Amino acid sequence: MTLETADSPPISPTALRPALRRHLHLIATTVVPLVAALALSGLILALLGVDPLAYYGWVVQRGLLSPSGLEATATRMAPLLLIAASLIVAFRAGIWNLGGDGQFLLAAVIVAAAAPALSGHLPNWAVLSCCLILGAAVGAAWSVVPALLKAWQNVNEIITTLMMTFLGVSLANVLVKLAFLDPRTTVPQTRTLAVADRLPRLFETTVSSGLLIGLVAIVLVHLIMTRTAFGLKLRIVGANPRAALHAGLPVPRLTVAVFAISAALAGLAGAVEIVGVQGNVRADWNPAYGLTVVPLVFLARFNGFASIAFVFLFSVLSIGGESAARRLGVPNHFTLVVVAILLIMLGITEHLDQRRRAAGR
């Protein structure tokens, strides 16, 4: 018996060209705009009299390379990931839920008031579970009015959700200063949840386990929206509501469901921030995560896994930028300028790519 071996045929150079073109296209549409945005942001820093290399070096050092900075970056990611998951659900379904800040803050205030009150009467795991559920429920409840108006009256949800945000932020401040005020403090704030009663830390670090909640949530949202029949229905409604209605889909009920899921995730983000990191809410506190994450989700093209990368990048810029602002005298919110320029650069790249494809047809 003889053993015959056959050499595999060599790979043709022409077979490599499509793969090479795909990689070059990916670099041209993602890496090039990122480098251009960093260069343009560096030019702005230079005009302000700040060394761009020193700024970026400090951002990387404090936001990524130092152990404490990396832990702060990971902790900052937790609410941002939940907000990103909230926006992905809504945007993929064609619903512009811009009320995340109101849903987040109102849930945070109510959870901040409930957590210390419950901690003396229930086991810690039960308190944390109740607070997370309560936060999601408050967020979902705050979306009822925009959801019903959109589902049955087709009222523009951008207007209604923004109005509910302003109302929610104001109501949250009123609750902190009046109903939930801690009389033992000189600064208006809610009672503080003890550090020992908050979400456990990961691997003996300062990173809250809320990070795991955020990662699980955004992965589940991505899989549901891309791999399930329910997600397909939502995407069909988002692509063409009239066609979905003619196809027999319950568009009003699906619209309400999208609002409820999206707002519940935003409320859950507020709960995670309180029972994981803050422990209380001070008057006039509003991190404005809802609108901050919108460009990140657009940069990720509503992809959950890509959103994780952009949230991580933004968290590094945010934590490092706060340190750079104190050390170099840069405005504290210059990170948002970098993100805005990156969004503009990606938009320009997308437009040029579409024109190139149209010309090649």
BELCORRA-V968196 format. One line per field, one symbol per residue. ss: DSSP state (2 for helix, 1 for strand, 0 for the rest). phi: phi as a letter, one per 40 degrees, with the letter a starting at -180 (. if undefined). burial: I if it has 24 or more other ideal C-beta (glycine too) atoms within 12 Angstrom, else O. A space follows every 10 residues. Layout:
ss->???
phi->???
burial->???
This chain:
ss->0000000000 0022222222 2222222222 2222222222 2222222000 0222222222 2222202222 2222222222 2222222222 2200000002 2222222222 2222222220 0002222222 2222222222 2202222222 2220002222 2222222222 2222222220 0000000010 0000222000 1000000102 2222222222 2222222022 2222222220 2222220000 2222222222 2222222222 2222222200 0100000022 2222222220 0002222222 2222222222 2222222200 0002222222 2222222222 2222222222 0
phi->.bbcbbcccc ccdccccccc cccccccccb cccccccccc ccccccccgb cccccccccc cccbccdccc cccccccdcc cccccdccdc cccgbccbcc cccccccccc ccccdccccc bbdccccccc cccccccccc cccccdcccc cbbfcdcccc cccccdcccc cccccccbcb ccccbcccac cccddcccdc ccffbccccd dccccccccc cccccbbbcc ccccccccca dccccccgcc ddccccccdc cccccccccc cccccbbcga bccgcacfcd cccdcccccc fgcccccdcc cccccccccc cccccccbgc dcbcdccccc cccccccccc cccccccccc c
burial->OOOOOOOOOO OOOOOOOOOO OOOOOOOOII OOIIOIIIOO IIOOIOOOOI OIOOIIOIII IIIIOOOOII IIIIIIIIII IIIIIIIIII IIIIIIIIII IIIIIIIIII IIIIIIOIIO OOOOOOIIOI IIIIIIIIII IIIIIIIOII IOOOOOIOOI IIOIIOOIIO IIIOIIIOOI IIOOOOOIII IIIOOOIIIO OOOOOIIIII IIIIIOIIII IIOIIOOOOI IOIIIIIIOO IOOIOOOOIO IOOIIIIIII IIIIIIIIII IIIIIIIIII IIIOIIIOII IIIIIIIIII IIIIIIIIII IIIIIIIIII IIIIIOOIOI OOOIIIIIII IIIOIIOOIO OOOOOOOOOO O
